[in-house]
Amino acid sequence: MSDKCIRSVSAAAMAGYQDLSDFERSVIVGAREMRHIISEIAMKFGFARTTISEVYREYGVSGKTSNVRHRCGWKKTLKELDH
């Protein structure tokens, strides 16, 4: 695997599927789109192979890399409270 194509993401060590940031999801999708195999991505970034598979499968179905649930539990902004 070429170091020019993929860079390490140190904060991603064994993150769970729901815990990934949009950036980490994009890194996974980008690496898969560049034809890197799941085991290579897992070793390079520290993601579980199942996490990589789930993120890429979700991307294939929805075409999105963002986590739909990322705002769960966030407090509403003042604008949202005013309405």
mmCIF file of the N, C-alpha and C atoms, coordinates in Angstrom:
data_MODEL
# 
_entry.id   MODEL 
# 
loop_
_atom_site.group_PDB 
_atom_site.id 
_atom_site.type_symbol 
_atom_site.label_atom_id 
_atom_site.label_alt_id 
_atom_site.label_comp_id 
_atom_site.label_asym_id 
_atom_site.label_entity_id 
_atom_site.label_seq_id 
_atom_site.pdbx_PDB_ins_code 
_atom_site.Cartn_x 
_atom_site.Cartn_y 
_atom_site.Cartn_z 
_atom_site.occupancy 
_atom_site.B_iso_or_equiv 
_atom_site.pdbx_formal_charge 
_atom_site.auth_seq_id 
_atom_site.auth_comp_id 
_atom_site.auth_asym_id 
_atom_site.auth_atom_id 
_atom_site.pdbx_PDB_model_num 
ATOM 1   N N  . MET A 1 1  ? 0.851   -1.167 0.000  1.00 0.00 ? 1  MET A N  1 
ATOM 2   C CA . MET A 1 1  ? 0.000   0.000  0.000  1.00 0.00 ? 1  MET A CA 1 
ATOM 3   C C  . MET A 1 1  ? 0.897   1.230  0.000  1.00 0.00 ? 1  MET A C  1 
ATOM 4   N N  . SER A 1 2  ? 0.572   2.180  -0.789 1.00 0.00 ? 2  SER A N  1 
ATOM 5   C CA . SER A 1 2  ? 1.383   3.376  -0.932 1.00 0.00 ? 2  SER A CA 1 
ATOM 6   C C  . SER A 1 2  ? 1.083   4.384  0.167  1.00 0.00 ? 2  SER A C  1 
ATOM 7   N N  . ASP A 1 3  ? 2.131   4.902  0.815  1.00 0.00 ? 3  ASP A N  1 
ATOM 8   C CA . ASP A 1 3  ? 1.946   5.936  1.834  1.00 0.00 ? 3  ASP A CA 1 
ATOM 9   C C  . ASP A 1 3  ? 1.507   7.248  1.219  1.00 0.00 ? 3  ASP A C  1 
ATOM 10  N N  . LYS A 1 4  ? 1.704   7.409  -0.082 1.00 0.00 ? 4  LYS A N  1 
ATOM 11  C CA . LYS A 1 4  ? 1.276   8.634  -0.756 1.00 0.00 ? 4  LYS A CA 1 
ATOM 12  C C  . LYS A 1 4  ? -0.244  8.691  -0.867 1.00 0.00 ? 4  LYS A C  1 
ATOM 13  N N  . CYS A 1 5  ? -0.888  7.540  -0.933 1.00 0.00 ? 5  CYS A N  1 
ATOM 14  C CA . CYS A 1 5  ? -2.338  7.497  -1.128 1.00 0.00 ? 5  CYS A CA 1 
ATOM 15  C C  . CYS A 1 5  ? -3.103  7.578  0.180  1.00 0.00 ? 5  CYS A C  1 
ATOM 16  N N  . ILE A 1 6  ? -2.587  6.966  1.230  1.00 0.00 ? 6  ILE A N  1 
ATOM 17  C CA . ILE A 1 6  ? -3.313  6.902  2.496  1.00 0.00 ? 6  ILE A CA 1 
ATOM 18  C C  . ILE A 1 6  ? -2.400  7.374  3.619  1.00 0.00 ? 6  ILE A C  1 
ATOM 19  N N  . ARG A 1 7  ? -2.933  8.234  4.452  1.00 0.00 ? 7  ARG A N  1 
ATOM 20  C CA . ARG A 1 7  ? -2.200  8.721  5.621  1.00 0.00 ? 7  ARG A CA 1 
ATOM 21  C C  . ARG A 1 7  ? -2.842  8.165  6.884  1.00 0.00 ? 7  ARG A C  1 
ATOM 22  N N  . SER A 1 8  ? -2.072  8.004  7.934  1.00 0.00 ? 8  SER A N  1 
ATOM 23  C CA . SER A 1 8  ? -2.604  7.485  9.190  1.00 0.00 ? 8  SER A CA 1 
ATOM 24  C C  . SER A 1 8  ? -3.466  8.518  9.885  1.00 0.00 ? 8  SER A C  1 
ATOM 25  N N  . VAL A 1 9  ? -4.501  8.041  10.529 1.00 0.00 ? 9  VAL A N  1 
ATOM 26  C CA . VAL A 1 9  ? -5.370  8.881  11.339 1.00 0.00 ? 9  VAL A CA 1 
ATOM 27  C C  . VAL A 1 9  ? -5.247  8.359  12.757 1.00 0.00 ? 9  VAL A C  1 
ATOM 28  N N  . SER A 1 10 ? -4.464  9.025  13.586 1.00 0.00 ? 10 SER A N  1 
ATOM 29  C CA . SER A 1 10 ? -4.127  8.496  14.897 1.00 0.00 ? 10 SER A CA 1 
ATOM 30  C C  . SER A 1 10 ? -5.322  8.398  15.840 1.00 0.00 ? 10 SER A C  1 
ATOM 31  N N  . ALA A 1 11 ? -6.285  9.287  15.754 1.00 0.00 ? 11 ALA A N  1 
ATOM 32  C CA . ALA A 1 11 ? -7.417  9.288  16.678 1.00 0.00 ? 11 ALA A CA 1 
ATOM 33  C C  . ALA A 1 11 ? -8.433  8.203  16.352 1.00 0.00 ? 11 ALA A C  1 
ATOM 34  N N  . ALA A 1 12 ? -8.215  7.478  15.294 1.00 0.00 ? 12 ALA A N  1 
ATOM 35  C CA . ALA A 1 12 ? -9.213  6.514  14.847 1.00 0.00 ? 12 ALA A CA 1 
ATOM 36  C C  . ALA A 1 12 ? -9.026  5.118  15.425 1.00 0.00 ? 12 ALA A C  1 
ATOM 37  N N  . ALA A 1 13 ? -8.121  4.955  16.347 1.00 0.00 ? 13 ALA A N  1 
ATOM 38  C CA . ALA A 1 13 ? -7.784  3.626  16.821 1.00 0.00 ? 13 ALA A CA 1 
ATOM 39  C C  . ALA A 1 13 ? -9.000  2.863  17.328 1.00 0.00 ? 13 ALA A C  1 
ATOM 40  N N  . MET A 1 14 ? -9.378  1.836  16.551 1.00 0.00 ? 14 MET A N  1 
ATOM 41  C CA . MET A 1 14 ? -10.475 0.935  16.874 1.00 0.00 ? 14 MET A CA 1 
ATOM 42  C C  . MET A 1 14 ? -11.777 1.647  17.241 1.00 0.00 ? 14 MET A C  1 
ATOM 43  N N  . ALA A 1 15 ? -12.096 2.686  16.520 1.00 0.00 ? 15 ALA A N  1 
ATOM 44  C CA . ALA A 1 15 ? -13.359 3.379  16.734 1.00 0.00 ? 15 ALA A CA 1 
ATOM 45  C C  . ALA A 1 15 ? -14.512 2.487  16.300 1.00 0.00 ? 15 ALA A C  1 
ATOM 46  N N  . GLY A 1 16 ? -15.617 2.568  17.044 1.00 0.00 ? 16 GLY A N  1 
ATOM 47  C CA . GLY A 1 16 ? -16.800 1.800  16.677 1.00 0.00 ? 16 GLY A CA 1 
ATOM 48  C C  . GLY A 1 16 ? -17.503 2.449  15.495 1.00 0.00 ? 16 GLY A C  1 
ATOM 49  N N  . TYR A 1 17 ? -18.352 1.688  14.873 1.00 0.00 ? 17 TYR A N  1 
ATOM 50  C CA . TYR A 1 17 ? -19.043 2.142  13.667 1.00 0.00 ? 17 TYR A CA 1 
ATOM 51  C C  . TYR A 1 17 ? -19.780 3.459  13.898 1.00 0.00 ? 17 TYR A C  1 
ATOM 52  N N  . GLN A 1 18 ? -20.502 3.597  14.975 1.00 0.00 ? 18 GLN A N  1 
ATOM 53  C CA . GLN A 1 18 ? -21.278 4.809  15.242 1.00 0.00 ? 18 GLN A CA 1 
ATOM 54  C C  . GLN A 1 18 ? -20.407 5.963  15.752 1.00 0.00 ? 18 GLN A C  1 
ATOM 55  N N  . ASP A 1 19 ? -19.190 5.677  16.181 1.00 0.00 ? 19 ASP A N  1 
ATOM 56  C CA . ASP A 1 19 ? -18.314 6.688  16.765 1.00 0.00 ? 19 ASP A CA 1 
ATOM 57  C C  . ASP A 1 19 ? -17.451 7.418  15.741 1.00 0.00 ? 19 ASP A C  1 
ATOM 58  N N  . LEU A 1 20 ? -17.515 7.050  14.493 1.00 0.00 ? 20 LEU A N  1 
ATOM 59  C CA . LEU A 1 20 ? -16.644 7.644  13.478 1.00 0.00 ? 20 LEU A CA 1 
ATOM 60  C C  . LEU A 1 20 ? -17.108 9.043  13.095 1.00 0.00 ? 20 LEU A C  1 
ATOM 61  N N  . SER A 1 21 ? -16.145 9.916  12.888 1.00 0.00 ? 21 SER A N  1 
ATOM 62  C CA . SER A 1 21 ? -16.461 11.256 12.393 1.00 0.00 ? 21 SER A CA 1 
ATOM 63  C C  . SER A 1 21 ? -16.709 11.181 10.890 1.00 0.00 ? 21 SER A C  1 
ATOM 64  N N  . ASP A 1 22 ? -17.270 12.240 10.346 1.00 0.00 ? 22 ASP A N  1 
ATOM 65  C CA . ASP A 1 22 ? -17.490 12.298 8.902  1.00 0.00 ? 22 ASP A CA 1 
ATOM 66  C C  . ASP A 1 22 ? -16.169 12.173 8.148  1.00 0.00 ? 22 ASP A C  1 
ATOM 67  N N  . PHE A 1 23 ? -15.115 12.780 8.699  1.00 0.00 ? 23 PHE A N  1 
ATOM 68  C CA . PHE A 1 23 ? -13.801 12.706 8.060  1.00 0.00 ? 23 PHE A CA 1 
ATOM 69  C C  . PHE A 1 23 ? -13.303 11.262 8.012  1.00 0.00 ? 23 PHE A C  1 
ATOM 70  N N  . GLU A 1 24 ? -13.425 10.540 9.132  1.00 0.00 ? 24 GLU A N  1 
ATOM 71  C CA . GLU A 1 24 ? -12.963 9.153  9.178  1.00 0.00 ? 24 GLU A CA 1 
ATOM 72  C C  . GLU A 1 24 ? -13.754 8.278  8.195  1.00 0.00 ? 24 GLU A C  1 
ATOM 73  N N  . ARG A 1 25 ? -15.060 8.518  8.107  1.00 0.00 ? 25 ARG A N  1 
ATOM 74  C CA . ARG A 1 25 ? -15.878 7.782  7.149  1.00 0.00 ? 25 ARG A CA 1 
ATOM 75  C C  . ARG A 1 25 ? -15.422 8.078  5.717  1.00 0.00 ? 25 ARG A C  1 
ATOM 76  N N  . SER A 1 26 ? -15.116 9.338  5.453  1.00 0.00 ? 26 SER A N  1 
ATOM 77  C CA . SER A 1 26 ? -14.648 9.723  4.113  1.00 0.00 ? 26 SER A CA 1 
ATOM 78  C C  . SER A 1 26 ? -13.311 9.076  3.781  1.00 0.00 ? 26 SER A C  1 
ATOM 79  N N  . VAL A 1 27 ? -12.435 8.963  4.779  1.00 0.00 ? 27 VAL A N  1 
ATOM 80  C CA . VAL A 1 27 ? -11.139 8.312  4.581  1.00 0.00 ? 27 VAL A CA 1 
ATOM 81  C C  . VAL A 1 27 ? -11.353 6.847  4.191  1.00 0.00 ? 27 VAL A C  1 
ATOM 82  N N  . ILE A 1 28 ? -12.261 6.174  4.888  1.00 0.00 ? 28 ILE A N  1 
ATOM 83  C CA . ILE A 1 28 ? -12.538 4.767  4.592  1.00 0.00 ? 28 ILE A CA 1 
ATOM 84  C C  . ILE A 1 28 ? -13.084 4.618  3.179  1.00 0.00 ? 28 ILE A C  1 
ATOM 85  N N  . VAL A 1 29 ? -14.074 5.426  2.836  1.00 0.00 ? 29 VAL A N  1 
ATOM 86  C CA . VAL A 1 29 ? -14.676 5.345  1.503  1.00 0.00 ? 29 VAL A CA 1 
ATOM 87  C C  . VAL A 1 29 ? -13.635 5.671  0.431  1.00 0.00 ? 29 VAL A C  1 
ATOM 88  N N  . GLY A 1 30 ? -12.831 6.697  0.675  1.00 0.00 ? 30 GLY A N  1 
ATOM 89  C CA . GLY A 1 30 ? -11.797 7.064  -0.289 1.00 0.00 ? 30 GLY A CA 1 
ATOM 90  C C  . GLY A 1 30 ? -10.794 5.952  -0.512 1.00 0.00 ? 30 GLY A C  1 
ATOM 91  N N  . ALA A 1 31 ? -10.388 5.312  0.579  1.00 0.00 ? 31 ALA A N  1 
ATOM 92  C CA . ALA A 1 31 ? -9.424  4.218  0.455  1.00 0.00 ? 31 ALA A CA 1 
ATOM 93  C C  . ALA A 1 31 ? -10.024 3.045  -0.318 1.00 0.00 ? 31 ALA A C  1 
ATOM 94  N N  . ARG A 1 32 ? -11.289 2.730  -0.047 1.00 0.00 ? 32 ARG A N  1 
ATOM 95  C CA . ARG A 1 32 ? -11.947 1.638  -0.777 1.00 0.00 ? 32 ARG A CA 1 
ATOM 96  C C  . ARG A 1 32 ? -12.129 1.996  -2.248 1.00 0.00 ? 32 ARG A C  1 
ATOM 97  N N  . GLU A 1 33 ? -12.460 3.259  -2.518 1.00 0.00 ? 33 GLU A N  1 
ATOM 98  C CA . GLU A 1 33 ? -12.619 3.698  -3.909 1.00 0.00 ? 33 GLU A CA 1 
ATOM 99  C C  . GLU A 1 33 ? -11.291 3.624  -4.666 1.00 0.00 ? 33 GLU A C  1 
ATOM 100 N N  . MET A 1 34 ? -10.193 3.751  -3.932 1.00 0.00 ? 34 MET A N  1 
ATOM 101 C CA . MET A 1 34 ? -8.864  3.647  -4.544 1.00 0.00 ? 34 MET A CA 1 
ATOM 102 C C  . MET A 1 34 ? -8.416  2.187  -4.637 1.00 0.00 ? 34 MET A C  1 
ATOM 103 N N  . ARG A 1 35 ? -9.335  1.265  -4.370 1.00 0.00 ? 35 ARG A N  1 
ATOM 104 C CA . ARG A 1 35 ? -9.131  -0.182 -4.517 1.00 0.00 ? 35 ARG A CA 1 
ATOM 105 C C  . ARG A 1 35 ? -8.222  -0.791 -3.453 1.00 0.00 ? 35 ARG A C  1 
ATOM 106 N N  . HIS A 1 36 ? -8.068  -0.126 -2.297 1.00 0.00 ? 36 HIS A N  1 
ATOM 107 C CA . HIS A 1 36 ? -7.321  -0.742 -1.198 1.00 0.00 ? 36 HIS A CA 1 
ATOM 108 C C  . HIS A 1 36 ? -8.224  -1.775 -0.545 1.00 0.00 ? 36 HIS A C  1 
ATOM 109 N N  . ILE A 1 37 ? -7.647  -2.895 -0.146 1.00 0.00 ? 37 ILE A N  1 
ATOM 110 C CA . ILE A 1 37 ? -8.455  -3.950 0.460  1.00 0.00 ? 37 ILE A CA 1 
ATOM 111 C C  . ILE A 1 37 ? -8.712  -3.622 1.932  1.00 0.00 ? 37 ILE A C  1 
ATOM 112 N N  . ILE A 1 38 ? -9.770  -4.226 2.443  1.00 0.00 ? 38 ILE A N  1 
ATOM 113 C CA . ILE A 1 38 ? -10.227 -3.930 3.801  1.00 0.00 ? 38 ILE A CA 1 
ATOM 114 C C  . ILE A 1 38 ? -9.135  -4.194 4.830  1.00 0.00 ? 38 ILE A C  1 
ATOM 115 N N  . SER A 1 39 ? -8.401  -5.282 4.688  1.00 0.00 ? 39 SER A N  1 
ATOM 116 C CA . SER A 1 39 ? -7.337  -5.603 5.653  1.00 0.00 ? 39 SER A CA 1 
ATOM 117 C C  . SER A 1 39 ? -6.254  -4.541 5.678  1.00 0.00 ? 39 SER A C  1 
ATOM 118 N N  . GLU A 1 40 ? -5.903  -3.997 4.518  1.00 0.00 ? 40 GLU A N  1 
ATOM 119 C CA . GLU A 1 40 ? -4.888  -2.929 4.454  1.00 0.00 ? 40 GLU A CA 1 
ATOM 120 C C  . GLU A 1 40 ? -5.372  -1.686 5.205  1.00 0.00 ? 40 GLU A C  1 
ATOM 121 N N  . ILE A 1 41 ? -6.615  -1.311 4.970  1.00 0.00 ? 41 ILE A N  1 
ATOM 122 C CA . ILE A 1 41 ? -7.175  -0.124 5.619  1.00 0.00 ? 41 ILE A CA 1 
ATOM 123 C C  . ILE A 1 41 ? -7.233  -0.342 7.131  1.00 0.00 ? 41 ILE A C  1 
ATOM 124 N N  . ALA A 1 42 ? -7.630  -1.529 7.539  1.00 0.00 ? 42 ALA A N  1 
ATOM 125 C CA . ALA A 1 42 ? -7.710  -1.856 8.968  1.00 0.00 ? 42 ALA A CA 1 
ATOM 126 C C  . ALA A 1 42 ? -6.341  -1.741 9.640  1.00 0.00 ? 42 ALA A C  1 
ATOM 127 N N  . MET A 1 43 ? -5.312  -2.269 8.987  1.00 0.00 ? 43 MET A N  1 
ATOM 128 C CA . MET A 1 43 ? -3.965  -2.207 9.562  1.00 0.00 ? 43 MET A CA 1 
ATOM 129 C C  . MET A 1 43 ? -3.436  -0.775 9.591  1.00 0.00 ? 43 MET A C  1 
ATOM 130 N N  . LYS A 1 44 ? -3.684  -0.011 8.533  1.00 0.00 ? 44 LYS A N  1 
ATOM 131 C CA . LYS A 1 44 ? -3.126  1.334  8.417  1.00 0.00 ? 44 LYS A CA 1 
ATOM 132 C C  . LYS A 1 44 ? -3.775  2.315  9.389  1.00 0.00 ? 44 LYS A C  1 
ATOM 133 N N  . PHE A 1 45 ? -5.097  2.219  9.554  1.00 0.00 ? 45 PHE A N  1 
ATOM 134 C CA . PHE A 1 45 ? -5.820  3.212  10.340 1.00 0.00 ? 45 PHE A CA 1 
ATOM 135 C C  . PHE A 1 45 ? -6.317  2.725  11.690 1.00 0.00 ? 45 PHE A C  1 
ATOM 136 N N  . GLY A 1 46 ? -6.293  1.426  11.915 1.00 0.00 ? 46 GLY A N  1 
ATOM 137 C CA . GLY A 1 46 ? -6.728  0.898  13.201 1.00 0.00 ? 46 GLY A CA 1 
ATOM 138 C C  . GLY A 1 46 ? -8.234  0.704  13.311 1.00 0.00 ? 46 GLY A C  1 
ATOM 139 N N  . PHE A 1 47 ? -8.953  0.744  12.205 1.00 0.00 ? 47 PHE A N  1 
ATOM 140 C CA . PHE A 1 47 ? -10.387 0.461  12.219 1.00 0.00 ? 47 PHE A CA 1 
ATOM 141 C C  . PHE A 1 47 ? -10.593 -1.051 12.191 1.00 0.00 ? 47 PHE A C  1 
ATOM 142 N N  . ALA A 1 48 ? -11.684 -1.506 12.787 1.00 0.00 ? 48 ALA A N  1 
ATOM 143 C CA . ALA A 1 48 ? -12.040 -2.913 12.675 1.00 0.00 ? 48 ALA A CA 1 
ATOM 144 C C  . ALA A 1 48 ? -12.485 -3.186 11.237 1.00 0.00 ? 48 ALA A C  1 
ATOM 145 N N  . ARG A 1 49 ? -12.219 -4.388 10.752 1.00 0.00 ? 49 ARG A N  1 
ATOM 146 C CA . ARG A 1 49 ? -12.621 -4.733 9.383  1.00 0.00 ? 49 ARG A CA 1 
ATOM 147 C C  . ARG A 1 49 ? -14.132 -4.649 9.207  1.00 0.00 ? 49 ARG A C  1 
ATOM 148 N N  . THR A 1 50 ? -14.874 -5.033 10.237 1.00 0.00 ? 50 THR A N  1 
ATOM 149 C CA . THR A 1 50 ? -16.334 -4.947 10.134 1.00 0.00 ? 50 THR A CA 1 
ATOM 150 C C  . THR A 1 50 ? -16.801 -3.501 10.036 1.00 0.00 ? 50 THR A C  1 
ATOM 151 N N  . THR A 1 51 ? -16.118 -2.600 10.725 1.00 0.00 ? 51 THR A N  1 
ATOM 152 C CA . THR A 1 51 ? -16.453 -1.176 10.653 1.00 0.00 ? 51 THR A CA 1 
ATOM 153 C C  . THR A 1 51 ? -16.244 -0.664 9.237  1.00 0.00 ? 51 THR A C  1 
ATOM 154 N N  . ILE A 1 52 ? -15.130 -1.033 8.634  1.00 0.00 ? 52 ILE A N  1 
ATOM 155 C CA . ILE A 1 52 ? -14.831 -0.610 7.263  1.00 0.00 ? 52 ILE A CA 1 
ATOM 156 C C  . ILE A 1 52 ? -15.900 -1.140 6.312  1.00 0.00 ? 52 ILE A C  1 
ATOM 157 N N  . SER A 1 53 ? -16.263 -2.400 6.483  1.00 0.00 ? 53 SER A N  1 
ATOM 158 C CA . SER A 1 53 ? -17.292 -2.995 5.635  1.00 0.00 ? 53 SER A CA 1 
ATOM 159 C C  . SER A 1 53 ? -18.626 -2.278 5.786  1.00 0.00 ? 53 SER A C  1 
ATOM 160 N N  . GLU A 1 54 ? -19.021 -1.980 7.014  1.00 0.00 ? 54 GLU A N  1 
ATOM 161 C CA . GLU A 1 54 ? -20.292 -1.302 7.271  1.00 0.00 ? 54 GLU A CA 1 
ATOM 162 C C  . GLU A 1 54 ? -20.321 0.104  6.672  1.00 0.00 ? 54 GLU A C  1 
ATOM 163 N N  . VAL A 1 55 ? -19.242 0.849  6.848  1.00 0.00 ? 55 VAL A N  1 
ATOM 164 C CA . VAL A 1 55 ? -19.181 2.210  6.307  1.00 0.00 ? 55 VAL A CA 1 
ATOM 165 C C  . VAL A 1 55 ? -19.264 2.174  4.787  1.00 0.00 ? 55 VAL A C  1 
ATOM 166 N N  . TYR A 1 56 ? -18.533 1.268  4.162  1.00 0.00 ? 56 TYR A N  1 
ATOM 167 C CA . TYR A 1 56 ? -18.536 1.217  2.702  1.00 0.00 ? 56 TYR A CA 1 
ATOM 168 C C  . TYR A 1 56 ? -19.868 0.691  2.166  1.00 0.00 ? 56 TYR A C  1 
ATOM 169 N N  . ARG A 1 57 ? -20.470 -0.254 2.875  1.00 0.00 ? 57 ARG A N  1 
ATOM 170 C CA . ARG A 1 57 ? -21.789 -0.762 2.474  1.00 0.00 ? 57 ARG A CA 1 
ATOM 171 C C  . ARG A 1 57 ? -22.830 0.352  2.559  1.00 0.00 ? 57 ARG A C  1 
ATOM 172 N N  . GLU A 1 58 ? -22.789 1.112  3.653  1.00 0.00 ? 58 GLU A N  1 
ATOM 173 C CA . GLU A 1 58 ? -23.717 2.233  3.820  1.00 0.00 ? 58 GLU A CA 1 
ATOM 174 C C  . GLU A 1 58 ? -23.534 3.259  2.701  1.00 0.00 ? 58 GLU A C  1 
ATOM 175 N N  . TYR A 1 59 ? -22.278 3.520  2.343  1.00 0.00 ? 59 TYR A N  1 
ATOM 176 C CA . TYR A 1 59 ? -21.987 4.446  1.249  1.00 0.00 ? 59 TYR A CA 1 
ATOM 177 C C  . TYR A 1 59 ? -22.552 3.921  -0.074 1.00 0.00 ? 59 TYR A C  1 
ATOM 178 N N  . GLY A 1 60 ? -22.411 2.628  -0.311 1.00 0.00 ? 60 GLY A N  1 
ATOM 179 C CA . GLY A 1 60 ? -22.928 2.039  -1.540 1.00 0.00 ? 60 GLY A CA 1 
ATOM 180 C C  . GLY A 1 60 ? -24.444 2.119  -1.641 1.00 0.00 ? 60 GLY A C  1 
ATOM 181 N N  . VAL A 1 61 ? -25.136 2.020  -0.503 1.00 0.00 ? 61 VAL A N  1 
ATOM 182 C CA . VAL A 1 61 ? -26.596 2.060  -0.477 1.00 0.00 ? 61 VAL A CA 1 
ATOM 183 C C  . VAL A 1 61 ? -27.114 3.494  -0.569 1.00 0.00 ? 61 VAL A C  1 
ATOM 184 N N  . SER A 1 62 ? -26.556 4.379  0.257  1.00 0.00 ? 62 SER A N  1 
ATOM 185 C CA . SER A 1 62 ? -27.095 5.741  0.352  1.00 0.00 ? 62 SER A CA 1 
ATOM 186 C C  . SER A 1 62 ? -26.304 6.774  -0.452 1.00 0.00 ? 62 SER A C  1 
ATOM 187 N N  . GLY A 1 63 ? -25.052 6.463  -0.761 1.00 0.00 ? 63 GLY A N  1 
ATOM 188 C CA . GLY A 1 63 ? -24.208 7.428  -1.456 1.00 0.00 ? 63 GLY A CA 1 
ATOM 189 C C  . GLY A 1 63 ? -23.668 8.509  -0.544 1.00 0.00 ? 63 GLY A C  1 
ATOM 190 N N  . LYS A 1 64 ? -23.867 8.352  0.773  1.00 0.00 ? 64 LYS A N  1 
ATOM 191 C CA . LYS A 1 64 ? -23.421 9.359  1.745  1.00 0.00 ? 64 LYS A CA 1 
ATOM 192 C C  . LYS A 1 64 ? -22.398 8.749  2.683  1.00 0.00 ? 64 LYS A C  1 
ATOM 193 N N  . THR A 1 65 ? -21.479 9.593  3.136  1.00 0.00 ? 65 THR A N  1 
ATOM 194 C CA . THR A 1 65 ? -20.490 9.122  4.108  1.00 0.00 ? 65 THR A CA 1 
ATOM 195 C C  . THR A 1 65 ? -20.779 9.638  5.505  1.00 0.00 ? 65 THR A C  1 
ATOM 196 N N  . SER A 1 66 ? -21.714 10.566 5.647  1.00 0.00 ? 66 SER A N  1 
ATOM 197 C CA . SER A 1 66 ? -21.968 11.147 6.961  1.00 0.00 ? 66 SER A CA 1 
ATOM 198 C C  . SER A 1 66 ? -22.863 10.245 7.790  1.00 0.00 ? 66 SER A C  1 
ATOM 199 N N  . ASN A 1 67 ? -22.709 10.337 9.091  1.00 0.00 ? 67 ASN A N  1 
ATOM 200 C CA . ASN A 1 67 ? -23.517 9.581  10.028 1.00 0.00 ? 67 ASN A CA 1 
ATOM 201 C C  . ASN A 1 67 ? -24.818 10.335 10.246 1.00 0.00 ? 67 ASN A C  1 
ATOM 202 N N  . VAL A 1 68 ? -25.927 9.745  9.898  1.00 0.00 ? 68 VAL A N  1 
ATOM 203 C CA . VAL A 1 68 ? -27.227 10.404 9.995  1.00 0.00 ? 68 VAL A CA 1 
ATOM 204 C C  . VAL A 1 68 ? -27.556 10.755 11.439 1.00 0.00 ? 68 VAL A C  1 
ATOM 205 N N  . ARG A 1 69 ? -27.076 9.969  12.367 1.00 0.00 ? 69 ARG A N  1 
ATOM 206 C CA . ARG A 1 69 ? -27.416 10.168 13.772 1.00 0.00 ? 69 ARG A CA 1 
ATOM 207 C C  . ARG A 1 69 ? -26.466 11.109 14.500 1.00 0.00 ? 69 ARG A C  1 
ATOM 208 N N  . HIS A 1 70 ? -25.609 11.827 13.800 1.00 0.00 ? 70 HIS A N  1 
ATOM 209 C CA . HIS A 1 70 ? -24.578 12.613 14.484 1.00 0.00 ? 70 HIS A CA 1 
ATOM 210 C C  . HIS A 1 70 ? -25.122 13.747 15.335 1.00 0.00 ? 70 HIS A C  1 
ATOM 211 N N  . ARG A 1 71 ? -26.373 14.180 15.160 1.00 0.00 ? 71 ARG A N  1 
ATOM 212 C CA . ARG A 1 71 ? -26.936 15.246 15.978 1.00 0.00 ? 71 ARG A CA 1 
ATOM 213 C C  . ARG A 1 71 ? -27.797 14.735 17.124 1.00 0.00 ? 71 ARG A C  1 
ATOM 214 N N  . CYS A 1 72 ? -27.906 13.437 17.284 1.00 0.00 ? 72 CYS A N  1 
ATOM 215 C CA . CYS A 1 72 ? -28.714 12.890 18.374 1.00 0.00 ? 72 CYS A CA 1 
ATOM 216 C C  . CYS A 1 72 ? -28.220 13.428 19.712 1.00 0.00 ? 72 CYS A C  1 
ATOM 217 N N  . GLY A 1 73 ? -29.128 13.970 20.477 1.00 0.00 ? 73 GLY A N  1 
ATOM 218 C CA . GLY A 1 73 ? -28.774 14.443 21.804 1.00 0.00 ? 73 GLY A CA 1 
ATOM 219 C C  . GLY A 1 73 ? -28.196 15.838 21.857 1.00 0.00 ? 73 GLY A C  1 
ATOM 220 N N  . TRP A 1 74 ? -27.931 16.455 20.715 1.00 0.00 ? 74 TRP A N  1 
ATOM 221 C CA . TRP A 1 74 ? -27.406 17.815 20.737 1.00 0.00 ? 74 TRP A CA 1 
ATOM 222 C C  . TRP A 1 74 ? -28.501 18.768 21.184 1.00 0.00 ? 74 TRP A C  1 
ATOM 223 N N  . LYS A 1 75 ? -28.103 19.778 21.927 1.00 0.00 ? 75 LYS A N  1 
ATOM 224 C CA . LYS A 1 75 ? -29.053 20.805 22.328 1.00 0.00 ? 75 LYS A CA 1 
ATOM 225 C C  . LYS A 1 75 ? -29.388 21.671 21.121 1.00 0.00 ? 75 LYS A C  1 
ATOM 226 N N  . LYS A 1 76 ? -30.609 22.154 21.090 1.00 0.00 ? 76 LYS A N  1 
ATOM 227 C CA . LYS A 1 76 ? -31.039 22.999 19.987 1.00 0.00 ? 76 LYS A CA 1 
ATOM 228 C C  . LYS A 1 76 ? -30.380 24.364 20.086 1.00 0.00 ? 76 LYS A C  1 
ATOM 229 N N  . THR A 1 77 ? -30.146 24.957 18.939 1.00 0.00 ? 77 THR A N  1 
ATOM 230 C CA . THR A 1 77 ? -29.578 26.303 18.922 1.00 0.00 ? 77 THR A CA 1 
ATOM 231 C C  . THR A 1 77 ? -30.656 27.303 19.303 1.00 0.00 ? 77 THR A C  1 
ATOM 232 N N  . LEU A 1 78 ? -30.278 28.532 19.594 1.00 0.00 ? 78 LEU A N  1 
ATOM 233 C CA . LEU A 1 78 ? -31.251 29.547 19.974 1.00 0.00 ? 78 LEU A CA 1 
ATOM 234 C C  . LEU A 1 78 ? -32.282 29.772 18.876 1.00 0.00 ? 78 LEU A C  1 
ATOM 235 N N  . LYS A 1 79 ? -31.852 29.745 17.620 1.00 0.00 ? 79 LYS A N  1 
ATOM 236 C CA . LYS A 1 79 ? -32.782 29.926 16.514 1.00 0.00 ? 79 LYS A CA 1 
ATOM 237 C C  . LYS A 1 79 ? -33.861 28.832 16.514 1.00 0.00 ? 79 LYS A C  1 
ATOM 238 N N  . GLU A 1 80 ? -33.443 27.602 16.756 1.00 0.00 ? 80 GLU A N  1 
ATOM 239 C CA . GLU A 1 80 ? -34.390 26.490 16.774 1.00 0.00 ? 80 GLU A CA 1 
ATOM 240 C C  . GLU A 1 80 ? -35.354 26.607 17.939 1.00 0.00 ? 80 GLU A C  1 
ATOM 241 N N  . LEU A 1 81 ? -34.901 27.152 19.072 1.00 0.00 ? 81 LEU A N  1 
ATOM 242 C CA . LEU A 1 81 ? -35.747 27.303 20.244 1.00 0.00 ? 81 LEU A CA 1 
ATOM 243 C C  . LEU A 1 81 ? -36.749 28.429 20.075 1.00 0.00 ? 81 LEU A C  1 
ATOM 244 N N  . ASP A 1 82 ? -36.423 29.448 19.291 1.00 0.00 ? 82 ASP A N  1 
ATOM 245 C CA . ASP A 1 82 ? -37.297 30.595 19.101 1.00 0.00 ? 82 ASP A CA 1 
ATOM 246 C C  . ASP A 1 82 ? -38.536 30.258 18.282 1.00 0.00 ? 82 ASP A C  1 
ATOM 247 N N  . HIS A 1 83 ? -38.479 29.201 17.490 1.00 0.00 ? 83 HIS A N  1 
ATOM 248 C CA . HIS A 1 83 ? -39.627 28.875 16.607 1.00 0.00 ? 83 HIS A CA 1 
ATOM 249 C C  . HIS A 1 83 ? -40.651 28.046 17.282 1.00 0.00 ? 83 HIS A C  1 
# 
